[in-house]
Amino acid sequence: MSTNNRIEVRAPMSGVFYRRPDPDQPAYVEVGDVVKKKQVLALLETMKVFQKLKSPVAGKVLEILPEDETPLKDGDLVMVIETS
């Protein structure tokens, strides 16, 4: 779903949201980062399988809603990206 030039990135399935590849590594993205289309934004763990959550567009990350290691449901809002 989008509003003007803002794209909502939603969880494609239920699972645990991870902002970083490992606990001792930096987050994939932060608010204000410019991202490319298909760039990895985060991970979603479902039944011990990690799925990469990728950006549907090129743009700038405006919001990251869930905290790291938060359980999400299918369709939950994860990030808002402003298209470039």
PDB file with one MODEL, atoms N, CA, C and O in Angstrom:
MODEL        1
ATOM      1  N   MET A   1       0.852  -1.170   0.000  1.00  0.00           N
ATOM      2  CA  MET A   1       0.000   0.000   0.000  1.00  0.00           C
ATOM      3  C   MET A   1       0.900   1.236   0.000  1.00  0.00           C
ATOM      4  O   MET A   1       1.963   1.231   0.619  1.00  0.00           O
ATOM      5  N   SER A   2       0.487   2.260  -0.672  1.00  0.00           N
ATOM      6  CA  SER A   2       1.301   3.472  -0.725  1.00  0.00           C
ATOM      7  C   SER A   2       0.435   4.717  -0.625  1.00  0.00           C
ATOM      8  O   SER A   2      -0.749   4.702  -0.959  1.00  0.00           O
ATOM      9  N   THR A   3       1.046   5.781  -0.165  1.00  0.00           N
ATOM     10  CA  THR A   3       0.406   7.078  -0.097  1.00  0.00           C
ATOM     11  C   THR A   3       1.354   8.058  -0.753  1.00  0.00           C
ATOM     12  O   THR A   3       2.438   8.322  -0.233  1.00  0.00           O
ATOM     13  N   ASN A   4       0.953   8.602  -1.899  1.00  0.00           N
ATOM     14  CA  ASN A   4       1.814   9.494  -2.674  1.00  0.00           C
ATOM     15  C   ASN A   4       3.144   8.800  -2.946  1.00  0.00           C
ATOM     16  O   ASN A   4       3.186   7.816  -3.685  1.00  0.00           O
ATOM     17  N   ASN A   5       4.225   9.297  -2.362  1.00  0.00           N
ATOM     18  CA  ASN A   5       5.522   8.693  -2.627  1.00  0.00           C
ATOM     19  C   ASN A   5       6.034   7.910  -1.417  1.00  0.00           C
ATOM     20  O   ASN A   5       7.238   7.687  -1.293  1.00  0.00           O
ATOM     21  N   ARG A   6       5.137   7.494  -0.528  1.00  0.00           N
ATOM     22  CA  ARG A   6       5.506   6.690   0.641  1.00  0.00           C
ATOM     23  C   ARG A   6       5.010   5.260   0.452  1.00  0.00           C
ATOM     24  O   ARG A   6       3.828   5.023   0.201  1.00  0.00           O
ATOM     25  N   ILE A   7       5.925   4.328   0.576  1.00  0.00           N
ATOM     26  CA  ILE A   7       5.605   2.918   0.394  1.00  0.00           C
ATOM     27  C   ILE A   7       5.667   2.229   1.753  1.00  0.00           C
ATOM     28  O   ILE A   7       6.637   2.393   2.492  1.00  0.00           O
ATOM     29  N   GLU A   8       4.642   1.467   2.077  1.00  0.00           N
ATOM     30  CA  GLU A   8       4.626   0.694   3.312  1.00  0.00           C
ATOM     31  C   GLU A   8       5.188  -0.691   3.028  1.00  0.00           C
ATOM     32  O   GLU A   8       4.728  -1.383   2.119  1.00  0.00           O
ATOM     33  N   VAL A   9       6.174  -1.085   3.801  1.00  0.00           N
ATOM     34  CA  VAL A   9       6.730  -2.435   3.697  1.00  0.00           C
ATOM     35  C   VAL A   9       6.098  -3.248   4.818  1.00  0.00           C
ATOM     36  O   VAL A   9       6.219  -2.901   5.992  1.00  0.00           O
ATOM     37  N   ARG A  10       5.424  -4.330   4.449  1.00  0.00           N
ATOM     38  CA  ARG A  10       4.696  -5.148   5.422  1.00  0.00           C
ATOM     39  C   ARG A  10       5.288  -6.556   5.483  1.00  0.00           C
ATOM     40  O   ARG A  10       5.898  -7.033   4.526  1.00  0.00           O
ATOM     41  N   ALA A  11       5.096  -7.197   6.609  1.00  0.00           N
ATOM     42  CA  ALA A  11       5.573  -8.569   6.783  1.00  0.00           C
ATOM     43  C   ALA A  11       4.819  -9.488   5.821  1.00  0.00           C
ATOM     44  O   ALA A  11       3.588  -9.492   5.815  1.00  0.00           O
ATOM     45  N   PRO A  12       5.539 -10.266   5.009  1.00  0.00           N
ATOM     46  CA  PRO A  12       4.875 -11.155   4.063  1.00  0.00           C
ATOM     47  C   PRO A  12       4.303 -12.412   4.723  1.00  0.00           C
ATOM     48  O   PRO A  12       3.526 -13.145   4.113  1.00  0.00           O
ATOM     49  N   MET A  13       4.704 -12.654   5.996  1.00  0.00           N
ATOM     50  CA  MET A  13       4.226 -13.820   6.749  1.00  0.00           C
ATOM     51  C   MET A  13       4.500 -13.564   8.227  1.00  0.00           C
ATOM     52  O   MET A  13       5.200 -12.615   8.580  1.00  0.00           O
ATOM     53  N   SER A  14       3.958 -14.395   9.068  1.00  0.00           N
ATOM     54  CA  SER A  14       4.228 -14.285  10.497  1.00  0.00           C
ATOM     55  C   SER A  14       5.638 -14.785  10.792  1.00  0.00           C
ATOM     56  O   SER A  14       6.133 -15.697  10.130  1.00  0.00           O
ATOM     57  N   GLY A  15       6.281 -14.183  11.788  1.00  0.00           N
ATOM     58  CA  GLY A  15       7.618 -14.609  12.177  1.00  0.00           C
ATOM     59  C   GLY A  15       8.259 -13.589  13.098  1.00  0.00           C
ATOM     60  O   GLY A  15       7.633 -12.603  13.486  1.00  0.00           O
ATOM     61  N   VAL A  16       9.518 -13.838  13.445  1.00  0.00           N
ATOM     62  CA  VAL A  16      10.265 -12.938  14.323  1.00  0.00           C
ATOM     63  C   VAL A  16      11.115 -12.008  13.458  1.00  0.00           C
ATOM     64  O   VAL A  16      11.847 -12.458  12.577  1.00  0.00           O
ATOM     65  N   PHE A  17      11.008 -10.715  13.720  1.00  0.00           N
ATOM     66  CA  PHE A  17      11.687  -9.668  12.960  1.00  0.00           C
ATOM     67  C   PHE A  17      13.080  -9.429  13.531  1.00  0.00           C
ATOM     68  O   PHE A  17      13.241  -9.239  14.736  1.00  0.00           O
ATOM     69  N   TYR A  18      14.080  -9.440  12.659  1.00  0.00           N
ATOM     70  CA  TYR A  18      15.458  -9.156  13.055  1.00  0.00           C
ATOM     71  C   TYR A  18      16.009  -8.031  12.192  1.00  0.00           C
ATOM     72  O   TYR A  18      15.937  -8.093  10.964  1.00  0.00           O
ATOM     73  N   ARG A  19      16.557  -7.006  12.831  1.00  0.00           N
ATOM     74  CA  ARG A  19      17.120  -5.859  12.103  1.00  0.00           C
ATOM     75  C   ARG A  19      18.544  -6.093  11.647  1.00  0.00           C
ATOM     76  O   ARG A  19      19.045  -5.354  10.798  1.00  0.00           O
ATOM     77  N   ARG A  20      19.214  -7.106  12.191  1.00  0.00           N
ATOM     78  CA  ARG A  20      20.636  -7.335  11.882  1.00  0.00           C
ATOM     79  C   ARG A  20      20.881  -8.816  11.587  1.00  0.00           C
ATOM     80  O   ARG A  20      20.123  -9.675  12.037  1.00  0.00           O
ATOM     81  N   PRO A  21      21.949  -9.113  10.826  1.00  0.00           N
ATOM     82  CA  PRO A  21      22.226 -10.506  10.476  1.00  0.00           C
ATOM     83  C   PRO A  21      22.685 -11.345  11.670  1.00  0.00           C
ATOM     84  O   PRO A  21      22.406 -12.543  11.724  1.00  0.00           O
ATOM     85  N   ASP A  22      23.381 -10.733  12.621  1.00  0.00           N
ATOM     86  CA  ASP A  22      23.833 -11.372  13.855  1.00  0.00           C
ATOM     87  C   ASP A  22      23.765 -10.339  14.970  1.00  0.00           C
ATOM     88  O   ASP A  22      23.844  -9.141  14.699  1.00  0.00           O
ATOM     89  N   PRO A  23      23.619 -10.777  16.222  1.00  0.00           N
ATOM     90  CA  PRO A  23      23.503  -9.816  17.325  1.00  0.00           C
ATOM     91  C   PRO A  23      24.676  -8.842  17.445  1.00  0.00           C
ATOM     92  O   PRO A  23      24.499  -7.723  17.926  1.00  0.00           O
ATOM     93  N   ASP A  24      25.865  -9.251  17.015  1.00  0.00           N
ATOM     94  CA  ASP A  24      27.030  -8.379  17.150  1.00  0.00           C
ATOM     95  C   ASP A  24      27.334  -7.573  15.884  1.00  0.00           C
ATOM     96  O   ASP A  24      28.388  -6.943  15.788  1.00  0.00           O
ATOM     97  N   GLN A  25      26.430  -7.592  14.931  1.00  0.00           N
ATOM     98  CA  GLN A  25      26.622  -6.841  13.690  1.00  0.00           C
ATOM     99  C   GLN A  25      25.644  -5.672  13.609  1.00  0.00           C
ATOM    100  O   GLN A  25      24.601  -5.685  14.262  1.00  0.00           O
ATOM    101  N   PRO A  26      25.986  -4.647  12.795  1.00  0.00           N
ATOM    102  CA  PRO A  26      25.078  -3.499  12.666  1.00  0.00           C
ATOM    103  C   PRO A  26      23.778  -3.867  11.943  1.00  0.00           C
ATOM    104  O   PRO A  26      23.702  -4.869  11.232  1.00  0.00           O
ATOM    105  N   ALA A  27      22.773  -3.036  12.144  1.00  0.00           N
ATOM    106  CA  ALA A  27      21.480  -3.238  11.482  1.00  0.00           C
ATOM    107  C   ALA A  27      21.635  -3.108   9.972  1.00  0.00           C
ATOM    108  O   ALA A  27      22.510  -2.394   9.483  1.00  0.00           O
ATOM    109  N   TYR A  28      20.775  -3.805   9.248  1.00  0.00           N
ATOM    110  CA  TYR A  28      20.787  -3.705   7.783  1.00  0.00           C
ATOM    111  C   TYR A  28      20.560  -2.266   7.346  1.00  0.00           C
ATOM    112  O   TYR A  28      21.276  -1.752   6.486  1.00  0.00           O
ATOM    113  N   VAL A  29      19.562  -1.614   7.940  1.00  0.00           N
ATOM    114  CA  VAL A  29      19.263  -0.212   7.615  1.00  0.00           C
ATOM    115  C   VAL A  29      18.840   0.541   8.871  1.00  0.00           C
ATOM    116  O   VAL A  29      18.386  -0.048   9.852  1.00  0.00           O
ATOM    117  N   GLU A  30      19.002   1.847   8.809  1.00  0.00           N
ATOM    118  CA  GLU A  30      18.555   2.745   9.876  1.00  0.00           C
ATOM    119  C   GLU A  30      17.631   3.796   9.253  1.00  0.00           C
ATOM    120  O   GLU A  30      17.634   3.988   8.037  1.00  0.00           O
ATOM    121  N   VAL A  31      16.855   4.465  10.078  1.00  0.00           N
ATOM    122  CA  VAL A  31      16.019   5.564   9.598  1.00  0.00           C
ATOM    123  C   VAL A  31      16.935   6.610   8.969  1.00  0.00           C
ATOM    124  O   VAL A  31      17.952   6.988   9.550  1.00  0.00           O
ATOM    125  N   GLY A  32      16.566   7.074   7.777  1.00  0.00           N
ATOM    126  CA  GLY A  32      17.363   8.066   7.062  1.00  0.00           C
ATOM    127  C   GLY A  32      18.263   7.461   6.003  1.00  0.00           C
ATOM    128  O   GLY A  32      18.772   8.181   5.143  1.00  0.00           O
ATOM    129  N   ASP A  33      18.472   6.141   6.046  1.00  0.00           N
ATOM    130  CA  ASP A  33      19.313   5.486   5.038  1.00  0.00           C
ATOM    131  C   ASP A  33      18.631   5.498   3.674  1.00  0.00           C
ATOM    132  O   ASP A  33      17.412   5.368   3.568  1.00  0.00           O
ATOM    133  N   VAL A  34      19.446   5.657   2.637  1.00  0.00           N
ATOM    134  CA  VAL A  34      18.966   5.538   1.260  1.00  0.00           C
ATOM    135  C   VAL A  34      19.172   4.090   0.848  1.00  0.00           C
ATOM    136  O   VAL A  34      20.258   3.536   1.016  1.00  0.00           O
ATOM    137  N   VAL A  35      18.113   3.474   0.304  1.00  0.00           N
ATOM    138  CA  VAL A  35      18.174   2.068  -0.077  1.00  0.00           C
ATOM    139  C   VAL A  35      17.898   1.893  -1.569  1.00  0.00           C
ATOM    140  O   VAL A  35      17.258   2.729  -2.207  1.00  0.00           O
ATOM    141  N   LYS A  36      18.397   0.791  -2.098  1.00  0.00           N
ATOM    142  CA  LYS A  36      18.159   0.425  -3.497  1.00  0.00           C
ATOM    143  C   LYS A  36      17.024  -0.587  -3.553  1.00  0.00           C
ATOM    144  O   LYS A  36      16.738  -1.264  -2.566  1.00  0.00           O
ATOM    145  N   LYS A  37      16.391  -0.688  -4.693  1.00  0.00           N
ATOM    146  CA  LYS A  37      15.366  -1.699  -4.891  1.00  0.00           C
ATOM    147  C   LYS A  37      15.999  -3.077  -4.691  1.00  0.00           C
ATOM    148  O   LYS A  37      17.087  -3.340  -5.201  1.00  0.00           O
ATOM    149  N   LYS A  38      15.329  -3.945  -3.959  1.00  0.00           N
ATOM    150  CA  LYS A  38      15.749  -5.313  -3.640  1.00  0.00           C
ATOM    151  C   LYS A  38      16.879  -5.396  -2.614  1.00  0.00           C
ATOM    152  O   LYS A  38      17.419  -6.477  -2.379  1.00  0.00           O
ATOM    153  N   GLN A  39      17.241  -4.262  -1.999  1.00  0.00           N
ATOM    154  CA  GLN A  39      18.240  -4.282  -0.928  1.00  0.00           C
ATOM    155  C   GLN A  39      17.615  -4.941   0.302  1.00  0.00           C
ATOM    156  O   GLN A  39      16.438  -4.729   0.594  1.00  0.00           O
ATOM    157  N   VAL A  40      18.404  -5.738   1.020  1.00  0.00           N
ATOM    158  CA  VAL A  40      17.906  -6.387   2.234  1.00  0.00           C
ATOM    159  C   VAL A  40      17.687  -5.332   3.318  1.00  0.00           C
ATOM    160  O   VAL A  40      18.574  -4.534   3.621  1.00  0.00           O
ATOM    161  N   LEU A  41      16.488  -5.352   3.892  1.00  0.00           N
ATOM    162  CA  LEU A  41      16.116  -4.407   4.945  1.00  0.00           C
ATOM    163  C   LEU A  41      16.177  -5.047   6.327  1.00  0.00           C
ATOM    164  O   LEU A  41      16.507  -4.390   7.315  1.00  0.00           O
ATOM    165  N   ALA A  42      15.856  -6.334   6.383  1.00  0.00           N
ATOM    166  CA  ALA A  42      15.770  -7.053   7.654  1.00  0.00           C
ATOM    167  C   ALA A  42      15.579  -8.537   7.362  1.00  0.00           C
ATOM    168  O   ALA A  42      15.513  -8.957   6.206  1.00  0.00           O
ATOM    169  N   LEU A  43      15.493  -9.315   8.428  1.00  0.00           N
ATOM    170  CA  LEU A  43      15.208 -10.750   8.310  1.00  0.00           C
ATOM    171  C   LEU A  43      13.921 -11.065   9.041  1.00  0.00           C
ATOM    172  O   LEU A  43      13.557 -10.394  10.007  1.00  0.00           O
ATOM    173  N   LEU A  44      13.231 -12.101   8.567  1.00  0.00           N
ATOM    174  CA  LEU A  44      12.028 -12.596   9.218  1.00  0.00           C
ATOM    175  C   LEU A  44      12.221 -14.097   9.394  1.00  0.00           C
ATOM    176  O   LEU A  44      12.357 -14.834   8.418  1.00  0.00           O
ATOM    177  N   GLU A  45      12.232 -14.541  10.652  1.00  0.00           N
ATOM    178  CA  GLU A  45      12.432 -15.960  10.937  1.00  0.00           C
ATOM    179  C   GLU A  45      11.087 -16.642  11.125  1.00  0.00           C
ATOM    180  O   GLU A  45      10.292 -16.262  11.984  1.00  0.00           O
ATOM    181  N   THR A  46      10.853 -17.650  10.310  1.00  0.00           N
ATOM    182  CA  THR A  46       9.620 -18.423  10.384  1.00  0.00           C
ATOM    183  C   THR A  46       9.994 -19.896  10.409  1.00  0.00           C
ATOM    184  O   THR A  46      10.592 -20.403   9.460  1.00  0.00           O
ATOM    185  N   MET A  47       9.648 -20.583  11.484  1.00  0.00           N
ATOM    186  CA  MET A  47       9.938 -22.013  11.615  1.00  0.00           C
ATOM    187  C   MET A  47      11.413 -22.329  11.365  1.00  0.00           C
ATOM    188  O   MET A  47      11.740 -23.247  10.613  1.00  0.00           O
ATOM    189  N   LYS A  48      12.289 -21.567  11.996  1.00  0.00           N
ATOM    190  CA  LYS A  48      13.748 -21.750  11.932  1.00  0.00           C
ATOM    191  C   LYS A  48      14.356 -21.438  10.564  1.00  0.00           C
ATOM    192  O   LYS A  48      15.523 -21.745  10.319  1.00  0.00           O
ATOM    193  N   VAL A  49      13.573 -20.830   9.673  1.00  0.00           N
ATOM    194  CA  VAL A  49      14.065 -20.436   8.351  1.00  0.00           C
ATOM    195  C   VAL A  49      14.053 -18.906   8.291  1.00  0.00           C
ATOM    196  O   VAL A  49      13.056 -18.264   8.618  1.00  0.00           O
ATOM    197  N   PHE A  50      15.180 -18.344   7.867  1.00  0.00           N
ATOM    198  CA  PHE A  50      15.290 -16.893   7.765  1.00  0.00           C
ATOM    199  C   PHE A  50      14.976 -16.437   6.347  1.00  0.00           C
ATOM    200  O   PHE A  50      15.595 -16.894   5.387  1.00  0.00           O
ATOM    201  N   GLN A  51      14.007 -15.533   6.224  1.00  0.00           N
ATOM    202  CA  GLN A  51      13.634 -14.944   4.946  1.00  0.00           C
ATOM    203  C   GLN A  51      14.153 -13.514   4.917  1.00  0.00           C
ATOM    204  O   GLN A  51      14.024 -12.785   5.901  1.00  0.00           O
ATOM    205  N   LYS A  52      14.734 -13.113   3.806  1.00  0.00           N
ATOM    206  CA  LYS A  52      15.204 -11.733   3.666  1.00  0.00           C
ATOM    207  C   LYS A  52      14.032 -10.845   3.280  1.00  0.00           C
ATOM    208  O   LYS A  52      13.307 -11.134   2.329  1.00  0.00           O
ATOM    209  N   LEU A  53      13.856  -9.771   4.021  1.00  0.00           N
ATOM    210  CA  LEU A  53      12.835  -8.770   3.702  1.00  0.00           C
ATOM    211  C   LEU A  53      13.541  -7.706   2.867  1.00  0.00           C
ATOM    212  O   LEU A  53      14.418  -6.998   3.363  1.00  0.00           O
ATOM    213  N   LYS A  54      13.153  -7.597   1.593  1.00  0.00           N
ATOM    214  CA  LYS A  54      13.842  -6.702   0.664  1.00  0.00           C
ATOM    215  C   LYS A  54      12.989  -5.488   0.317  1.00  0.00           C
ATOM    216  O   LYS A  54      11.759  -5.534   0.359  1.00  0.00           O
ATOM    217  N   SER A  55      13.671  -4.412  -0.025  1.00  0.00           N
ATOM    218  CA  SER A  55      12.977  -3.184  -0.384  1.00  0.00           C
ATOM    219  C   SER A  55      12.288  -3.331  -1.735  1.00  0.00           C
ATOM    220  O   SER A  55      12.908  -3.775  -2.701  1.00  0.00           O
ATOM    221  N   PRO A  56      11.008  -2.962  -1.812  1.00  0.00           N
ATOM    222  CA  PRO A  56      10.299  -3.033  -3.088  1.00  0.00           C
ATOM    223  C   PRO A  56      10.638  -1.870  -4.021  1.00  0.00           C
ATOM    224  O   PRO A  56      10.311  -1.903  -5.207  1.00  0.00           O
ATOM    225  N   VAL A  57      11.296  -0.843  -3.477  1.00  0.00           N
ATOM    226  CA  VAL A  57      11.597   0.376  -4.249  1.00  0.00           C
ATOM    227  C   VAL A  57      12.939   0.962  -3.814  1.00  0.00           C
ATOM    228  O   VAL A  57      13.488   0.595  -2.775  1.00  0.00           O
ATOM    229  N   ALA A  58      13.450   1.877  -4.630  1.00  0.00           N
ATOM    230  CA  ALA A  58      14.595   2.694  -4.218  1.00  0.00           C
ATOM    231  C   ALA A  58      14.037   3.895  -3.478  1.00  0.00           C
ATOM    232  O   ALA A  58      13.011   4.452  -3.868  1.00  0.00           O
ATOM    233  N   GLY A  59      14.711   4.294  -2.414  1.00  0.00           N
ATOM    234  CA  GLY A  59      14.227   5.449  -1.668  1.00  0.00           C
ATOM    235  C   GLY A  59      14.926   5.608  -0.342  1.00  0.00           C
ATOM    236  O   GLY A  59      16.023   5.090  -0.133  1.00  0.00           O
ATOM    237  N   LYS A  60      14.273   6.341   0.562  1.00  0.00           N
ATOM    238  CA  LYS A  60      14.848   6.664   1.871  1.00  0.00           C
ATOM    239  C   LYS A  60      13.952   6.087   2.960  1.00  0.00           C
ATOM    240  O   LYS A  60      12.732   6.245   2.920  1.00  0.00           O
ATOM    241  N   VAL A  61      14.566   5.417   3.935  1.00  0.00           N
ATOM    242  CA  VAL A  61      13.823   4.827   5.047  1.00  0.00           C
ATOM    243  C   VAL A  61      13.338   5.945   5.970  1.00  0.00           C
ATOM    244  O   VAL A  61      14.144   6.677   6.545  1.00  0.00           O
ATOM    245  N   LEU A  62      12.010   6.072   6.108  1.00  0.00           N
ATOM    246  CA  LEU A  62      11.421   7.100   6.962  1.00  0.00           C
ATOM    247  C   LEU A  62      11.101   6.574   8.364  1.00  0.00           C
ATOM    248  O   LEU A  62      11.247   7.291   9.354  1.00  0.00           O
ATOM    249  N   GLU A  63      10.663   5.313   8.435  1.00  0.00           N
ATOM    250  CA  GLU A  63      10.269   4.728   9.722  1.00  0.00           C
ATOM    251  C   GLU A  63      10.611   3.250   9.737  1.00  0.00           C
ATOM    252  O   GLU A  63      10.507   2.557   8.726  1.00  0.00           O
ATOM    253  N   ILE A  64      11.025   2.780  10.919  1.00  0.00           N
ATOM    254  CA  ILE A  64      11.162   1.352  11.192  1.00  0.00           C
ATOM    255  C   ILE A  64      10.316   1.112  12.432  1.00  0.00           C
ATOM    256  O   ILE A  64      10.655   1.587  13.516  1.00  0.00           O
ATOM    257  N   LEU A  65       9.226   0.386  12.285  1.00  0.00           N
ATOM    258  CA  LEU A  65       8.256   0.298  13.378  1.00  0.00           C
ATOM    259  C   LEU A  65       8.562  -0.758  14.435  1.00  0.00           C
ATOM    260  O   LEU A  65       8.581  -0.407  15.615  1.00  0.00           O
ATOM    261  N   PRO A  66       8.803  -2.029  14.097  1.00  0.00           N
ATOM    262  CA  PRO A  66       9.023  -3.002  15.170  1.00  0.00           C
ATOM    263  C   PRO A  66      10.435  -2.917  15.752  1.00  0.00           C
ATOM    264  O   PRO A  66      11.386  -2.549  15.061  1.00  0.00           O
ATOM    265  N   GLU A  67      10.549  -3.260  17.016  1.00  0.00           N
ATOM    266  CA  GLU A  67      11.850  -3.387  17.660  1.00  0.00           C
ATOM    267  C   GLU A  67      12.490  -4.688  17.169  1.00  0.00           C
ATOM    268  O   GLU A  67      11.801  -5.579  16.671  1.00  0.00           O
ATOM    269  N   ASP A  68      13.796  -4.785  17.313  1.00  0.00           N
ATOM    270  CA  ASP A  68      14.516  -6.007  16.959  1.00  0.00           C
ATOM    271  C   ASP A  68      13.970  -7.177  17.788  1.00  0.00           C
ATOM    272  O   ASP A  68      13.672  -7.027  18.973  1.00  0.00           O
ATOM    273  N   GLU A  69      13.847  -8.333  17.147  1.00  0.00           N
ATOM    274  CA  GLU A  69      13.386  -9.579  17.763  1.00  0.00           C
ATOM    275  C   GLU A  69      11.915  -9.540  18.185  1.00  0.00           C
ATOM    276  O   GLU A  69      11.517 -10.217  19.133  1.00  0.00           O
ATOM    277  N   THR A  70      11.120  -8.750  17.480  1.00  0.00           N
ATOM    278  CA  THR A  70       9.685  -8.645  17.751  1.00  0.00           C
ATOM    279  C   THR A  70       8.917  -9.666  16.904  1.00  0.00           C
ATOM    280  O   THR A  70       9.162  -9.774  15.702  1.00  0.00           O
ATOM    281  N   PRO A  71       7.996 -10.413  17.514  1.00  0.00           N
ATOM    282  CA  PRO A  71       7.136 -11.295  16.713  1.00  0.00           C
ATOM    283  C   PRO A  71       6.161 -10.448  15.875  1.00  0.00           C
ATOM    284  O   PRO A  71       5.533  -9.518  16.382  1.00  0.00           O
ATOM    285  N   LEU A  72       6.051 -10.789  14.599  1.00  0.00           N
ATOM    286  CA  LEU A  72       5.141 -10.093  13.697  1.00  0.00           C
ATOM    287  C   LEU A  72       4.111 -11.055  13.138  1.00  0.00           C
ATOM    288  O   LEU A  72       4.343 -12.261  13.061  1.00  0.00           O
ATOM    289  N   LYS A  73       2.979 -10.509  12.753  1.00  0.00           N
ATOM    290  CA  LYS A  73       1.947 -11.285  12.066  1.00  0.00           C
ATOM    291  C   LYS A  73       1.954 -10.909  10.596  1.00  0.00           C
ATOM    292  O   LYS A  73       2.415  -9.830  10.223  1.00  0.00           O
ATOM    293  N   ASP A  74       1.454 -11.782   9.784  1.00  0.00           N
ATOM    294  CA  ASP A  74       1.336 -11.533   8.348  1.00  0.00           C
ATOM    295  C   ASP A  74       0.621 -10.200   8.124  1.00  0.00           C
ATOM    296  O   ASP A  74      -0.486  -9.992   8.620  1.00  0.00           O
ATOM    297  N   GLY A  75       1.260  -9.300   7.373  1.00  0.00           N
ATOM    298  CA  GLY A  75       0.651  -8.021   7.047  1.00  0.00           C
ATOM    299  C   GLY A  75       1.005  -6.885   7.991  1.00  0.00           C
ATOM    300  O   GLY A  75       0.630  -5.742   7.734  1.00  0.00           O
ATOM    301  N   ASP A  76       1.726  -7.168   9.090  1.00  0.00           N
ATOM    302  CA  ASP A  76       2.118  -6.091  10.000  1.00  0.00           C
ATOM    303  C   ASP A  76       3.018  -5.083   9.284  1.00  0.00           C
ATOM    304  O   ASP A  76       3.851  -5.460   8.461  1.00  0.00           O
ATOM    305  N   LEU A  77       2.846  -3.817   9.600  1.00  0.00           N
ATOM    306  CA  LEU A  77       3.670  -2.757   9.022  1.00  0.00           C
ATOM    307  C   LEU A  77       5.063  -2.816   9.629  1.00  0.00           C
ATOM    308  O   LEU A  77       5.217  -2.820  10.850  1.00  0.00           O
ATOM    309  N   VAL A  78       6.087  -2.863   8.760  1.00  0.00           N
ATOM    310  CA  VAL A  78       7.470  -2.980   9.204  1.00  0.00           C
ATOM    311  C   VAL A  78       8.218  -1.665   9.009  1.00  0.00           C
ATOM    312  O   VAL A  78       8.845  -1.158   9.939  1.00  0.00           O
ATOM    313  N   MET A  79       8.150  -1.109   7.788  1.00  0.00           N
ATOM    314  CA  MET A  79       8.880   0.112   7.475  1.00  0.00           C
ATOM    315  C   MET A  79       8.075   0.972   6.518  1.00  0.00           C
ATOM    316  O   MET A  79       7.164   0.505   5.833  1.00  0.00           O
ATOM    317  N   VAL A  80       8.447   2.252   6.497  1.00  0.00           N
ATOM    318  CA  VAL A  80       7.900   3.182   5.521  1.00  0.00           C
ATOM    319  C   VAL A  80       9.104   3.750   4.763  1.00  0.00           C
ATOM    320  O   VAL A  80      10.069   4.230   5.358  1.00  0.00           O
ATOM    321  N   ILE A  81       9.015   3.678   3.421  1.00  0.00           N
ATOM    322  CA  ILE A  81      10.094   4.173   2.565  1.00  0.00           C
ATOM    323  C   ILE A  81       9.535   5.254   1.646  1.00  0.00           C
ATOM    324  O   ILE A  81       8.480   5.079   1.036  1.00  0.00           O
ATOM    325  N   GLU A  82      10.242   6.356   1.554  1.00  0.00           N
ATOM    326  CA  GLU A  82       9.885   7.431   0.631  1.00  0.00           C
ATOM    327  C   GLU A  82      10.612   7.167  -0.679  1.00  0.00           C
ATOM    328  O   GLU A  82      11.840   7.088  -0.705  1.00  0.00           O
ATOM    329  N   THR A  83       9.865   7.032  -1.758  1.00  0.00           N
ATOM    330  CA  THR A  83      10.483   6.723  -3.043  1.00  0.00           C
ATOM    331  C   THR A  83      11.259   7.897  -3.575  1.00  0.00           C
ATOM    332  O   THR A  83      10.946   9.057  -3.306  1.00  0.00           O
ATOM    333  N   SER A  84      12.302   7.559  -4.353  1.00  0.00           N
ATOM    334  CA  SER A  84      13.133   8.629  -4.918  1.00  0.00           C
ATOM    335  C   SER A  84      12.891   8.766  -6.408  1.00  0.00           C
ATOM    336  O   SER A  84      13.502   9.615  -7.057  1.00  0.00           O
TER     337      SER A  84
ENDMDL
END
